[in-house]
Amino acid sequence: MRVALVAPPFIPVPPVEYGGTELFIAQLAEGLQARGVDVVVYANGQSRVRVETRWRYRESQWPIRGEATAMLKDMDHAAWAIRDAAPSCDVIHLHTAQGLPCSTLVNRQIVYTLHHPHEGYLSAFYMRYPAVHYVCISEFQKRQETMPRTITIHHGIDLVSYKVKETKQQYLSFIGRIAPIKGAHTAIEVAKLAGIPLKVAGEVQPIYREYFESKIKPHIDGRFIEYIGLADLAAKNELLGNSLAMLFPIQWNEPFGLVMVEAMACGTPVLALRGGSVPEIVKEGVSGYICRSAKEMAKRVGDLHLSPASIHRYVEENFSLEQMVEGYIALYQDVLRDRKSKSSVA
């Protein structure tokens, strides 16, 4: 079986720093290859994923500047990738909506993973392509969609890349885009209520610069509230692994929240506000706690008695790379069987 994974062309696979979707694609590609699946990744020329890689645009482009130009670039990249993959691949797995219109032009099975929250206009767009097999990344996300061919496969991570730290240091952590919906301002509130320092990591995109300048920067003093910028894998291990807890005070319906799993893989509990997929990821009293307010999160900080080894084991049992890869292989096999059965009937 040969599978094409079509990523957007803007961020390398895997990402150097920011890029949750690109990290997912890299780990899926290498996991599939380890299971004997022939994989080709369509990304940009700066990608370093350890499988066959093809590209149309050499350079990364992040953050995106000029939405119209970016849309055309993504469309051009996706159309080229689908045309290039169709003669040799059994399944074309898309990770950009720009490629869906081209799915009707090739005689191949198409899979599409939704990496974003529910948007009515996107769901209406997806309904125009009912032959595509859609993958939701949480049951919460799936309940919002109405496409006829939809299943849920949770994200998984390569646990070898994350180190459990049994002894924690006296600080809290936050990793995420510095945007209102991610709740960095609430994380600062929690830290102040708990009286425990906070280390913040994440990208400040141009669109949220004013939010950072007005709501986050005034609190940064380099001691109690520390902003460390973007965090690569090594920095994540250090930041998350050593912290008492990772704060996830989201202000929206998160479709998955991979950083929660990364924190738990380091043996660090997650304190989260309820929203979207959170109840599917955080197991109350096992891998963290789901709270109703900043005050409740601050109170929980002083009452954490969760074993780092047990938290890590919870991830092994529920969000391993192996489980995710098995889920996608089963899907690919199902869609190919479906195609064969239809061909035999015809």
Residue pairs with C-beta under 8 A, 6 or more apart in sequence:
1 37
1 38
1 90
1 91
1 332
1 333
1 336
2 37
2 38
2 39
2 40
2 88
2 89
2 90
2 91
3 32
3 37
3 38
3 39
3 40
3 89
3 90
3 91
3 92
3 93
3 332
4 39
4 40
4 41
4 42
4 81
4 82
4 85
4 89
4 91
4 92
4 93
5 25
5 28
5 29
5 39
5 40
5 41
5 42
5 93
5 95
6 42
6 78
6 81
6 82
6 85
6 92
6 93
6 94
6 95
6 96
6 99
7 13
7 21
7 22
7 25
7 41
7 42
7 43
7 47
7 95
7 96
8 21
8 74
8 77
8 95
8 96
8 98
9 43
9 44
9 55
9 56
9 57
9 61
9 73
9 74
9 77
10 44
10 60
10 61
10 62
10 64
10 70
10 73
10 74
11 18
11 19
11 21
11 22
11 44
11 60
11 62
12 19
12 22
12 43
12 44
12 46
12 47
12 48
12 60
13 22
13 25
13 26
13 29
13 41
13 43
13 44
13 47
13 48
13 49
13 53
14 22
14 23
14 25
14 26
14 27
14 47
14 48
14 49
15 22
15 23
16 232
17 203
17 230
17 231
17 232
18 62
18 177
18 203
18 230
19 62
20 115
20 258
20 259
21 95
21 115
22 43
23 258
24 113
24 115
24 155
24 258
25 41
25 43
25 49
25 95
26 41
26 49
27 156
27 157
27 158
27 321
27 324
28 324
28 325
28 328
29 39
29 41
29 49
29 51
30 49
30 50
30 51
30 158
31 158
31 321
31 322
31 324
31 325
32 39
32 51
32 325
32 328
32 329
33 39
33 50
33 51
34 325
35 325
35 329
37 329
37 332
39 51
39 52
40 51
40 52
40 53
40 54
40 85
40 89
41 47
41 49
41 51
41 52
41 53
41 54
42 53
42 54
42 55
42 56
42 77
42 81
42 84
42 85
43 49
43 53
43 55
44 55
44 57
44 58
44 59
44 60
44 61
45 55
45 57
45 58
45 59
46 58
46 59
46 60
47 53
47 55
54 81
54 84
56 76
56 77
56 80
56 81
57 73
57 77
61 70
61 73
63 203
63 205
63 206
64 70
65 206
71 98
74 96
74 98
75 98
75 99
77 96
77 98
78 94
78 96
78 98
78 99
78 102
79 98
79 99
79 102
81 99
82 92
82 94
82 99
82 102
82 103
82 105
82 106
83 102
83 105
83 106
85 92
85 108
86 92
86 106
86 107
86 108
89 108
90 108
90 109
90 332
90 336
91 108
91 109
91 110
91 111
91 332
91 335
91 336
92 103
92 106
92 108
92 109
92 110
92 111
93 110
93 111
93 112
93 113
93 328
93 332
94 100
94 103
94 110
94 111
94 112
94 113
95 112
95 113
95 115
97 112
97 122
97 125
97 126
100 110
100 112
100 125
100 126
100 128
100 129
100 132
101 129
103 110
103 129
103 131
103 132
104 129
104 131
109 133
109 332
109 335
109 336
109 338
109 339
110 129
110 131
110 132
110 133
111 132
111 133
111 134
111 135
111 331
111 332
111 335
112 126
112 132
112 133
112 134
112 135
113 134
113 135
113 137
113 153
114 134
114 135
114 136
114 137
114 141
114 145
114 255
115 137
115 255
116 122
116 255
117 141
117 252
117 253
117 254
117 255
117 276
118 141
118 144
118 145
118 253
118 255
123 144
123 145
123 146
123 147
126 132
126 134
126 145
126 147
127 146
127 147
130 147
130 148
130 149
131 149
132 147
132 149
133 149
133 151
133 331
133 335
134 145
134 147
134 149
134 150
134 151
135 150
135 151
135 152
135 153
135 328
135 331
136 142
136 145
136 150
136 151
136 152
136 153
136 255
137 152
137 153
137 154
137 155
137 255
137 256
137 277
138 152
138 154
138 255
138 256
138 276
138 277
138 280
138 281
139 152
139 277
139 280
140 253
140 255
140 276
140 277
140 280
141 152
141 255
141 256
141 276
141 277
142 150
142 151
142 152
151 331
153 324
153 327
153 328
153 331
154 256
154 280
154 318
154 319
154 323
154 324
154 327
155 256
155 258
155 261
155 319
155 324
156 261
156 319
156 320
156 321
156 322
156 323
156 324
156 325
157 258
157 261
157 262
157 265
157 315
157 319
157 320
157 321
158 321
159 265
159 312
159 315
159 316
159 320
159 321
161 233
161 237
162 237
162 241
162 262
162 265
162 266
163 237
163 241
163 266
164 241
164 265
164 266
164 267
164 308
164 309
164 312
165 241
165 242
165 266
165 267
165 268
165 308
166 267
166 308
166 309
168 242
168 243
168 244
168 268
168 308
169 242
169 243
169 244
170 196
170 197
170 244
171 196
171 197
171 198
171 199
171 242
171 243
171 244
172 187
172 190
172 191
172 194
172 196
172 197
172 198
172 199
172 243
172 244
172 245
172 246
172 247
172 301
173 198
173 199
173 200
173 201
173 239
173 240
173 243
173 245
173 246
173 247
173 263
173 268
174 184
174 187
174 198
174 199
174 200
174 201
174 202
174 246
174 247
174 248
175 200
175 201
175 202
175 231
175 236
175 239
175 240
175 246
175 259
175 262
175 263
176 182
176 183
176 184
176 202
176 248
176 259
177 202
177 203
177 205
177 208
178 184
178 200
178 202
178 203
178 204
178 205
178 208
178 211
178 212
178 216
179 205
179 208
179 211
180 208
180 211
180 215
180 251
181 250
181 251
181 252
182 202
182 250
182 251
183 247
183 248
183 249
183 250
183 251
183 273
184 200
184 202
184 215
184 216
185 215
185 216
186 247
186 249
186 251
186 273
186 294
187 198
187 200
187 247
187 249
188 198
188 200
188 216
188 219
188 225
189 294
190 198
190 247
190 249
190 271
190 294
190 297
190 298
190 301
191 197
191 198
191 224
191 225
191 247
192 224
193 294
193 295
193 298
194 297
194 298
194 299
194 301
194 302
196 244
196 301
197 223
197 224
197 225
197 226
198 224
198 225
198 226
198 247
199 226
199 228
199 239
199 243
200 216
200 220
200 225
200 226
200 227
200 228
201 227
201 228
201 229
201 230
201 231
201 235
201 236
201 239
202 230
202 231
203 230
204 212
216 227
217 227
219 225
220 226
220 227
228 235
228 239
231 239
236 262
236 266
237 266
240 246
240 262
240 263
240 266
240 268
241 266
241 267
241 268
243 263
243 268
244 268
244 301
244 304
245 268
245 269
245 270
245 271
245 288
245 300
245 301
245 304
246 259
246 260
246 263
246 268
246 269
246 270
246 271
247 271
247 272
247 297
248 257
248 259
248 260
248 270
248 271
248 272
248 273
248 278
248 282
249 272
249 273
249 294
249 297
250 257
250 272
250 273
250 275
250 276
250 278
251 273
251 275
252 275
252 276
253 275
253 276
253 277
254 275
254 276
254 277
254 278
255 276
255 277
256 277
256 281
257 272
257 276
257 277
257 278
257 281
260 270
260 272
260 278
260 281
260 282
260 288
261 281
261 315
261 319
263 269
263 270
264 270
264 287
264 288
264 311
264 312
264 314
264 315
264 319
265 312
265 315
265 319
266 308
266 312
267 307
267 308
267 309
267 311
267 312
268 308
268 311
269 287
269 288
269 289
269 304
269 306
269 311
270 281
270 282
270 287
270 288
270 289
271 288
271 289
271 291
271 297
271 300
271 301
272 278
272 282
272 288
272 289
272 290
272 291
273 290
273 291
273 292
273 293
273 297
274 290
274 291
274 292
278 290
279 290
281 287
281 319
282 288
282 289
282 290
283 314
284 290
285 306
286 306
286 310
286 311
286 314
287 306
287 311
287 314
287 315
288 306
288 311
289 300
291 297
291 300
